[in-house]
């Protein structure tokens, strides 16, 4: 991820912490897949695995932040190196929150199963949105590893697809609730799940914005797309 420095030890430390971030990313990606599988298969066992994995995600976030604090204290980095370390810390926080969303999905799955909600609800349709969100997170991690601003820009644009999937799913759930009032409670559960998936896409978008921050030194949060394109180019 980082460029070479005069201090090979600094390079080694950056490489180690960057590897840990990628490991954390892989773990939360797995959580997402398992959570959606648990929903589609109504699997208590898999949902419980996702909930259990959250403790490991939290521990990894703490370890990475501790290492980053140590590097900053010992190396006193400036300019781009400091931006890189700050961005790694923020990316780590976003990944931990992705893990939180996956855990929320798993816990809701357990609640749906225990309530005996009908399987006729369109839960499988959440797979489309979850695949988009998981794929976006994977792309964001890959772009972060390469500090690829062009890929980051593409990710920011692709996030709109997840938002459209969410809107379409909400309309479908409203139809279910209008046709049968008994579907209101389980439909609201699925709405909660859909919102969690949308937030995963938002965290991938945040990581993409951090890439631009590292490379260009510009904070593009809340900026219009044409402004972001101008910064990247």
PAPA-281684 format. One record per residue (C-alpha): residue number from 0; residue in one letter; y, z, x. Coordinates in Angstrom, 3 decimals. Example, Ala and Ser with C-alpha at 12.3 -4.5 7.8 and 13.67 -1.06 7.14 Angstrom:
BEGIN
- num, residu, c2, c3, c1
- 0, a, -4.500, 7.800, 12.300
- 1, s, -1.060, 7.140, 13.670
This chain:
BEGIN
- num, residu, c2, c3, c1
- 0, x, 0.000, 0.000, 0.000
- 1, x, 2.732, 1.087, 2.459
- 2, x, 4.138, -0.942, 5.360
- 3, x, 3.265, -0.044, 8.939
- 4, x, 5.333, 2.642, 10.658
- 5, x, 5.857, 3.715, 14.239
- 6, x, 3.901, 6.849, 13.444
- 7, x, 0.258, 5.957, 12.945
- 8, x, -0.294, 9.487, 11.631
- 9, x, 2.290, 8.886, 8.901
- 10, x, 0.503, 5.644, 7.997
- 11, x, -2.792, 7.506, 7.829
- 12, x, -1.348, 10.183, 5.550
- 13, x, 0.171, 7.589, 3.233
- 14, x, -3.107, 5.694, 3.171
- 15, x, -5.042, 8.822, 2.268
- 16, x, -2.783, 9.828, -0.597
- 17, x, -2.630, 6.232, -1.872
- 18, x, -6.422, 6.140, -1.956
- 19, x, -6.453, 9.349, -3.966
- 20, x, -4.068, 7.812, -6.501
- 21, x, -6.384, 4.812, -6.903
- 22, x, -9.336, 7.177, -7.380
- 23, x, -7.400, 9.012, -10.076
- 24, x, -6.616, 5.690, -11.711
- 25, x, -10.290, 4.767, -11.738
- 26, x, -11.177, 8.094, -13.308
- 27, x, -8.693, 7.793, -16.172
- 28, x, -9.749, 4.166, -16.778
- 29, x, -13.292, 5.462, -17.195
- 30, x, -12.031, 8.117, -19.608
- 31, x, -10.399, 5.464, -21.774
- 32, x, -13.563, 3.357, -21.912
- 33, x, -15.716, 6.358, -22.747
- 34, x, -13.333, 7.614, -25.426
- 35, x, -13.325, 4.270, -27.235
- 36, x, -17.096, 3.968, -26.858
- 37, x, -17.450, 7.431, -28.387
- 38, x, -15.365, 6.276, -31.341
- 39, x, -17.249, 3.034, -31.889
- 40, x, -20.661, 4.731, -31.596
- 41, x, -19.706, 8.082, -33.140
- 42, x, -21.070, 9.735, -30.004
- 43, x, -20.473, 13.466, -29.695
- 44, x, -22.025, 13.512, -26.217
- 45, x, -19.726, 10.856, -24.754
- 46, x, -16.649, 12.368, -26.400
- 47, x, -17.521, 15.721, -24.825
- 48, x, -17.823, 14.043, -21.413
- 49, x, -14.255, 12.740, -21.739
- 50, x, -12.962, 16.187, -22.657
- 51, x, -14.797, 17.754, -19.709
- 52, x, -13.433, 15.160, -17.246
- 53, x, -9.852, 16.173, -18.041
- 54, x, -10.142, 19.226, -15.785
- 55, x, -10.940, 16.966, -12.819
- 56, x, -7.956, 14.729, -13.628
- 57, x, -5.643, 17.745, -13.691
- 58, x, -7.027, 19.041, -10.397
- 59, x, -6.554, 15.649, -8.727
- 60, x, -2.928, 15.494, -9.893
- 61, x, -2.248, 18.926, -8.383
- 62, x, -3.945, 17.972, -5.086
- 63, x, -1.986, 14.713, -4.777
- 64, x, 1.335, 16.427, -5.475
- 65, x, 0.523, 19.131, -2.950
- 66, x, -0.200, 16.498, -0.296
- 67, x, 2.995, 14.594, -1.131
- 68, x, 5.056, 17.778, -0.797
- 69, x, 3.444, 18.418, 2.575
- 70, x, 4.203, 14.889, 3.803
- 71, x, 7.848, 15.115, 2.707
- 72, x, 8.278, 18.509, 4.379
- 73, x, 6.702, 17.431, 7.672
- 74, x, 7.955, 13.837, 7.956
- 75, x, 11.343, 14.076, 6.219
- 76, x, 11.167, 10.412, 5.168
- 77, x, 14.255, 8.396, 4.351
- 78, x, 15.153, 5.301, 2.316
- 79, x, 12.158, 3.265, 1.151
- 80, x, 9.568, 5.744, 2.443
- 81, x, 11.098, 8.487, 0.322
- 82, x, 11.224, 6.171, -2.703
- 83, x, 7.561, 5.383, -2.137
- 84, x, 6.551, 9.049, -2.063
- 85, x, 8.627, 9.863, -5.145
- 86, x, 7.131, 6.881, -6.969
- 87, x, 3.592, 7.917, -6.019
- 88, x, 4.277, 11.348, -7.515
- 89, x, 5.595, 9.785, -10.728
- 90, x, 2.689, 7.345, -10.913
- 91, x, 0.296, 10.269, -10.520
- 92, x, 2.012, 12.073, -13.399
- 93, x, 1.677, 8.961, -15.566
- 94, x, -2.021, 8.689, -14.760
- 95, x, -2.535, 12.345, -15.660
- 96, x, -0.880, 11.660, -19.008
- 97, x, -3.207, 8.705, -19.555
- 98, x, -6.035, 11.183, -19.073
- 99, x, -4.378, 13.417, -21.679
- 100, x, -4.314, 10.542, -24.165
- 101, x, -7.982, 9.768, -23.518
- 102, x, -8.816, 13.430, -24.108
- 103, x, -6.822, 13.371, -27.376
- 104, x, -8.835, 10.362, -28.509
- 105, x, -12.108, 12.104, -27.638
- 106, x, -11.120, 15.296, -29.457
- 107, x, -10.101, 13.309, -32.528
- 108, x, -13.441, 11.488, -32.412
- 109, x, -15.192, 14.857, -32.479
- 110, x, -13.030, 15.871, -35.453
- 111, x, -13.783, 12.631, -37.317
- 112, x, -17.512, 13.027, -36.720
- 113, x, -17.540, 16.672, -37.837
- 114, x, -15.612, 15.780, -41.004
- 115, x, -18.188, 13.186, -41.967
- 116, x, -15.565, 10.410, -42.287
- 117, x, -16.981, 7.068, -43.447
- 118, x, -17.859, 4.540, -40.757
- 119, x, -16.470, 1.722, -42.881
- 120, x, -13.024, 2.392, -41.472
- 121, x, -11.803, -0.298, -39.017
- 122, x, -12.332, 1.850, -35.929
- 123, x, -13.862, -1.043, -33.984
- 124, x, -10.580, -2.904, -34.236
- 125, x, -9.070, -0.315, -31.929
- 126, x, -11.164, -1.877, -29.169
- 127, x, -8.808, -4.846, -28.938
- 128, x, -5.811, -2.623, -28.342
- 129, x, -7.738, -0.304, -26.028
- 130, x, -9.000, -3.238, -23.941
- 131, x, -5.421, -4.485, -23.627
- 132, x, -4.157, -1.032, -22.631
- 133, x, -6.982, -0.412, -20.165
- 134, x, -6.539, -3.887, -18.680
- 135, x, -2.805, -3.331, -18.352
- 136, x, -3.403, -0.048, -16.531
- 137, x, -5.827, -1.763, -14.156
- 138, x, -3.278, -4.486, -13.420
- 139, x, -0.584, -1.873, -12.861
- 140, x, -2.730, 0.003, -10.341
- 141, x, -3.584, -3.211, -8.510
- 142, x, 0.086, -4.232, -8.412
- 143, x, 1.026, -0.736, -7.227
- 144, x, -1.476, -0.956, -4.383
- 145, x, 0.070, -4.279, -3.281
- 146, x, 3.667, -3.415, -4.257
- 147, x, 3.727, -6.714, -6.127
- 148, x, 6.982, -6.975, -8.104
- 149, x, 6.022, -10.297, -9.725
- 150, x, 2.856, -8.726, -11.127
- 151, x, 4.920, -5.721, -12.232
- 152, x, 7.239, -8.018, -14.171
- 153, x, 4.263, -9.660, -15.911
- 154, x, 2.932, -6.229, -16.893
- 155, x, 6.246, -5.282, -18.494
- 156, x, 6.113, -8.433, -20.596
- 157, x, 2.450, -7.946, -21.514
- 158, x, 3.114, -4.472, -22.898
- 159, x, 4.601, -6.185, -25.965
- 160, x, 1.080, -7.398, -26.902
- 161, x, -0.147, -3.825, -27.249
- 162, x, 2.837, -2.976, -29.437
- 163, x, 2.007, -5.939, -31.703
- 164, x, -1.649, -4.850, -31.946
- 165, x, -0.500, -1.370, -32.904
- 166, x, 1.817, -2.692, -35.609
- 167, x, -0.954, -4.873, -37.056
- 168, x, -3.405, -1.988, -37.090
- 169, x, -0.894, 0.242, -38.863
- 170, x, -0.439, -2.365, -41.601
- 171, x, -4.201, -2.555, -42.069
- 172, x, -4.518, 1.222, -42.348
- 173, x, -1.740, 1.323, -44.940
- 174, x, -3.707, -1.217, -46.989
- 175, x, -6.830, 0.979, -46.797
- 176, x, -4.884, 4.031, -47.950
- 177, x, -3.259, 2.169, -50.836
- 178, x, -6.593, 0.823, -52.067
- 179, x, -8.424, 4.144, -51.880
- 180, x, -6.580, 7.506, -51.635
- 181, x, -9.773, 9.054, -50.245
- 182, x, -9.135, 7.022, -47.081
- 183, x, -5.780, 8.674, -46.414
- 184, x, -7.026, 11.521, -44.231
- 185, x, -9.441, 9.514, -42.020
- 186, x, -6.911, 6.669, -41.823
- 187, x, -4.305, 9.076, -40.496
- 188, x, -6.824, 10.144, -37.849
- 189, x, -7.194, 6.520, -36.762
- 190, x, -3.420, 6.115, -36.742
- 191, x, -3.282, 9.039, -34.326
- 192, x, -5.844, 7.272, -32.117
- 193, x, -3.941, 3.992, -32.215
- 194, x, -0.760, 5.765, -31.147
- 195, x, -2.590, 7.337, -28.199
- 196, x, -3.735, 3.882, -27.085
- 197, x, -0.192, 2.556, -27.374
- 198, x, 1.015, 5.376, -25.139
- 199, x, -1.550, 4.390, -22.494
- 200, x, 0.115, 0.985, -22.396
- 201, x, 3.494, 2.710, -22.052
- 202, x, 2.264, 4.621, -18.990
- 203, x, 1.030, 1.383, -17.411
- 204, x, 4.497, -0.030, -18.040
- 205, x, 6.048, 3.013, -16.355
- 206, x, 3.934, 2.421, -13.253
- 207, x, 5.059, -1.219, -13.173
- 208, x, 8.685, -0.066, -13.277
- 209, x, 8.000, 2.239, -10.329
- 210, x, 6.848, -0.743, -8.251
- 211, x, 10.230, -2.396, -8.739
- 212, x, 11.917, 0.895, -7.866
- 213, x, 10.020, 1.129, -4.572
- 214, x, 10.551, -2.445, -3.461
- 215, x, 14.023, -3.188, -4.833
- 216, x, 15.510, 0.294, -4.977
- 217, x, 16.528, -0.315, -8.595
- 218, x, 15.769, 1.901, -11.576
- 219, x, 14.867, -0.576, -14.334
- 220, x, 13.886, 1.963, -16.977
- 221, x, 15.463, 1.037, -20.313
- 222, x, 16.874, -2.174, -18.817
- 223, x, 16.724, -5.446, -20.748
- 224, x, 14.083, -7.949, -19.663
- 225, x, 16.640, -10.446, -18.340
- 226, x, 18.164, -7.696, -16.175
- 227, x, 14.748, -6.793, -14.778
- 228, x, 13.973, -10.437, -14.036
- 229, x, 17.256, -10.710, -12.155
- 230, x, 16.386, -7.670, -10.032
- 231, x, 12.899, -8.946, -9.202
- 232, x, 14.107, -12.438, -8.302
